[in-house]
Amino acid sequence: MPIISTEDQHLTVLNLFTTDAPEKQDKLLAEMRKIVDAATYEGWISSTVHAGQDKPGTANFIQWRSGEDLQARYAGEEFKHRTLPVFGEITTSIRLLQNEIAFTQRHPSAGDTIEISPTRDDLTVIEVFGVAESDQGDLVDALGPSQDWLLDVPGYRSHSVLRGLAARGLEGSFVVVYSQWADKDSYDAFRALPHGEQSPARQKSHARVESLATSSDWNTYRVVHTRSAGQ
């Protein structure tokens, strides 16, 4: 199963799709499964498909050997003349985000590695932050090492901070947080906790992130399908 690590030096691509109806999400997932199951691209390592929970949409967490391999995929006739048109018909937005893994943290009970797989029961949260290019490094720090207080939050399992490198469908610099939680109830309780009941460390962290980020949006997901090269 795919592993998220700062040591692998993979190019990590997050393809995020939104749509306006559950039945269109089902169609998106079917199309994504077809592509993943047929993948034989040079430099492709793995793809993991996620189904939106709070809002209709999908995510594909893809690992590539290099940016050159990804660009070869984008330049291919199949991508330009079949993949993009099919997704364009059933989505309301498409964001193709290229990233590097900048930071990972996991709860001691979550094991030694951050794994993503449909055999796990994680609730996954993906949050995309816009940021001025000059502040990107500071935001990575604010969302990463400065959030060790999360280890005391019930239901928290792990989070990974992805430094944005390039994108289609998103203007400007960005940072992504990919986090895993025990269940939706624990994550909802975390987000809904009143400011006055939050720990001083969380309040300080939140204020710093708010001062750096120019925008943010998020959705919750379940991992539904994964495949790696050679399978």
Steps between C-alpha positions, in 0.01 A plus 500: 500500500623858439695665781536873562858587594736794474782256419368356172547818294204412279302763316159488666203607290156567643227510240194657664162495328174654617156430362143596583322170558568162666424310178768703320743410777424134432576555132823678586608212720423248226707694247787540745505128575524425127798730461678369810445135412636552148797719602833403343657846476877542511598623846158440655528348849149486652151650497251505787141603432292680767122557512371830638292483818391852604478631144469312168840457346801276470874509558782299348825486698765409241871434540735558206871444460554851358337807354626401156303176516187689599540749218531212254165372629342845461637530146351166392209480262292291743524762774425796272226346287327252729583544868456877527183515285334217698574664834405841364149375430426381855695741721451854622874552563827323430823571688817306413751578775869405489667480840790381707451344844640759741399360839326201656376434853308204638353406833708232676201264482485537118809288432840575355390613153217700344319256273205576273280210400133398470576221748543765770208675670639854500293808439725708274491880490662699220533876553649735241642834615580792272805700606727775373813350345719681752302346792482141374791377713358661812159344435657156457663548841176626656307198371773249578748508790291760682203263528634236738205591725289287265644192669269572796183535289263199522473314171808658337718248315737685269551796275732576213588844367552530124688796358340606171732508200270559202133469415234494234169652605644693794674835486790595723695323771336243725550250780295183553431310822404133465382366838359176634247467782336211679150598388283790391359561848843568647595729212172692517544540876852633442383762249197600708686554829438862608802728494483555876526126566801445275846455645732804497727314253211446260387862527852624429539260207165597351580871525831448321343298219226761457759777475683318219233324294308703243231234451409146599250232412463139604303181462490164675559176312509122520767306313319266261765364261877481460749345264877512469733434207560130453164393640 
